[in-house]
Amino acid sequence: MIEIGEIFSTTRESSGVSLEEVSKDLEIPLLVLEQLEEGNIGSFKDIFVLKEYIENYSKYLGLNSVEVIDEFNEYMFEKTSKIPMDAIKKAAKEKAEAEEKDERIASPYTKGAPKSSDKQFIITIIIILILVIMAIFWSVKQITVGNVTTNILTYYK
């Protein structure tokens, strides 16, 4: 990133433009331009805003903004992609162990429901069946009086 900052400052100085002029023209705060020319990306919270500043500043200076952004992207890739192999192996091992335990949280929209919900469903069905059988038995008992099955016609005789 320091190289990009040096390119910005040398190009700006060779064209005879001051930082204040650039700040007015691009409506970028002077402090931001100073940070860009120093190559200090640690002072930026949002990388997308930083990229926008780099792109606008490079266009303003007449530089090829695509090449400058590509160089910035390469810098960021080199800076952020150095994850140790041990950490990658450890993460893969932990993931495999978690899948073996199968302790996943299932939403109602997934195909595989948790096992406890299957038990609840079966218990609910059994309770409903028992209630239906009891209702049928009770209704037959009400119709049968003293081992004699009654019907509506016997009441009218």
Stockholm file with secondary structure:
# STOCKHOLM 1.0

chainA/1-157         MIEIGEIFSTTRESSGVSLEEVSKDLEIPLLVLEQLEEGNIGSFKDIFVLKEYIENYSKYLGLNSVEVIDEFNEYMFEKTSKIPMDAIKKAAKEKAEAEEKDERIASPYTKGAPKSSDKQFIITIIIILILVIMAIFWSVKQITVGNVTTNILTYYK
#=GR chainA/1-157 SS CHHHHHHHHHHHHHHTCCHHHHHHHHTCCHHHHHHHHHTCGGGCSCHHHHHHHHHHHHHHTTCCHHHHHHHHHHHHHHHHCCCCHHHHHHHHHHHHHHHHHTCCCCCTTSSSCCHHHHHHHHHHHHHHHHHHHHHHHHHHHHHEETTEECCHHHHHC
#=GC SS_cons         CHHHHHHHHHHHHHHTCCHHHHHHHHTCCHHHHHHHHHTCGGGCSCHHHHHHHHHHHHHHTTCCHHHHHHHHHHHHHHHHCCCCHHHHHHHHHHHHHHHHHTCCCCCTTSSSCCHHHHHHHHHHHHHHHHHHHHHHHHHHHHHEETTEECCHHHHHC
//
